[in-house]
Amino acid sequence: MARLKVTQLRSTIGAKHNQRESLRSLGLKRINDVVVKEDRPEIRGMIFAVNHLVKVEEVD
């Protein structure tokens, strides 16, 4: 299964509550935090909610 490398690029200051919660659920706490997650629909949904705050790369 593919994996996704998610990097937080922008702050959550001024972001909506659900966007902050999505970042927290992904495991991102501060700018430049990086997590590697499985490529699953629920993870894709969280990333879609915060796509303006993060950078996503596919990792093998």
Secondary structure in CASP SS format (residue, H / E / C, confidence):
PFRMAT SS
TARGET T0000
AUTHOR 0000-0000-0000
METHOD secondary structure of the structure
MODEL  1
M C 1.00
A C 1.00
R E 1.00
L E 1.00
K E 1.00
V E 1.00
T E 1.00
Q E 1.00
L C 1.00
R C 1.00
S C 1.00
T C 1.00
I C 1.00
G C 1.00
A C 1.00
K C 1.00
H H 1.00
N H 1.00
Q H 1.00
R H 1.00
E H 1.00
S H 1.00
L H 1.00
R H 1.00
S H 1.00
L H 1.00
G C 1.00
L C 1.00
K C 1.00
R C 1.00
I C 1.00
N C 1.00
D C 1.00
V E 1.00
V E 1.00
V E 1.00
K E 1.00
E E 1.00
D C 1.00
R C 1.00
P H 1.00
E H 1.00
I H 1.00
R H 1.00
G H 1.00
M H 1.00
I H 1.00
F H 1.00
A H 1.00
V C 1.00
N C 1.00
H C 1.00
L C 1.00
V E 1.00
K E 1.00
V E 1.00
E E 1.00
E E 1.00
V E 1.00
D C 1.00
END
